[in-house]
């Protein structure tokens, strides 16, 4: 799930929220025939993540220019201006205003108004503006700058993935809460578990959303085949996977059996689980097995996989399970 948020256009969402305030954009009036002005505006647009600036080529006949009749072409050819509603400032003050309106430069605005920085900034700006670098000679035809629309498909796919992952995680969380309050045998957690297993597949699997903190020890119900040579072989995890179709179902099946407090029902449930997984065990193990031992095992998770303690609970002769096994003579 950690990769899914990267597919969302967070800048676009922030831009929409930013403009919900109803604040007018800051109109930046510049000379589109000036190479330096065009580069400056392009740089400002590249860091204007929220589209709070509205660049206008003041000498292009743009109708927005008519909002400022006091601004002459000669003034635009000499300075850059920023207007917010009826407030208009030019030269160095315009850059102060621009910095104050942009979130990424909001900390620069107060610094630019500080006395020493303001005097130095005005001096530098004036030197560049009066140097003749900015001119209207050989004016190219300018085109309005448009924000890239991007692709909507990525946004909707990312939204679907995140909503799906949050939904699956919510089902798992609801199952944990229901299991805690009602117990595993109650219909509510069983229903939630079935729904979770139905939808917990790619691309929503293998993500530990709302998972419990790992403990230093885990207790499990474990079945081992007793071979004719005398050694024991743990029934393979692949047999549980094949029998129950999902690792989570396998885990709930064995842990529910372990939690059964009634000895008779515990024995019956153990036999039921063994009969379910036994046909999917390897043929060699089934041929050599003479009994199945059931243990209450305690494993360490730090380091993982080390058996700390095991207690024999049940022993089933292979004849009790052989009715469901295709044994080859």
ABEGO torsion letter per residue (X at the ends): XAAAAAABBAAAAAAAAAAAAGBBBBBBBBBAABAAAAAAAAAAAAABAAGABBBBBAAAGBAAAAABAABBAAAAAABBBBBBEABBBBEAAAAAAAAAABAAAAAAAAAAABAAAAAAAAAAAAAAAAAGABBABGBBBBBBBBBBAEBAAAAAAAAAAAAAAAAAAAAAAAAAAAAAAAEAABAAAAAAAAAAAAABBOAABGBBBGBBBBBABBBBBBBBBBBAAGBBBBBBAAAAAAAAGBAAAAAAAAAAAAABABAAAAAAAAAAAAAAAAAABBAAAAAABABBBBBBBBBBAOBBGBBABBBBABBBBAAAAAAABBBBX
